[in-house]
Amino acid sequence: MSGNRVIAIIIVGLIHVALGYALITGLAYEAATKVLERVTTVDIEEPPPPPPEDEPPPPPEPQPETAPPPPVAPPPPVNIATTPPPIRTQTTIPPPAPPAIRIPPPAPIAPPAPPPAPPPAPSQARGASPENQGRWAGQIQADYPSAAYRREEQGTVTMRITVGANGRVEACSVTGSSGSSSLDDAACRGMQRYARYRPAKNAAGDNISDTLSQSIRYVLPD
């Protein structure tokens, strides 16, 4: 291959590269068409065959002048942003979850109330009281001490007596003297011998002992 052909091929290749770059960068289609026409009209001549060795080489033929390729305008600068535009993101806050509803467990069923207690029985408590007092008091007064009778002693004897659960006098003591020891002693003896009482009772109605005061009056007959 001759040097002219190689040069022509290189030029054609450069032109094709320039055309491709012009097409990529947006050059006018019409300018690219004109350049292509000029390139395609370049005549490439084959060199003549070499002369035989015994003949002198012919004089070189004058080479036609080839027009220089038209100047190619550089592509306009392309501004490529290296930093992408910021992307604004909006955070969507989800609505708050509704409060949890807690259902309390059902209250335990209360046991039935016990039946009301029966009202307490009325208290039967009472103190001891004389029974047939007129009869036994007359017996005590009729049993007049003979010594006191001779001395004409008379008066009232006050005693503190203890009545047992059987209603009889179990103990006697003089708390108010009649002035005569004979009458005082006769009064306590008569109370323990003749006196009868309804015994005292507690709240449940049981007989109990009780202490109370009793008086006997001695009077001389006319």
Salt bridges, closest charged atoms under 4 A:
GLU30 OE2 - LYS34 NZ 3.92
GLU46 OE2 - ARG5 NH1 3.56
GLU153 OE2 - ARG151 NE 2.84
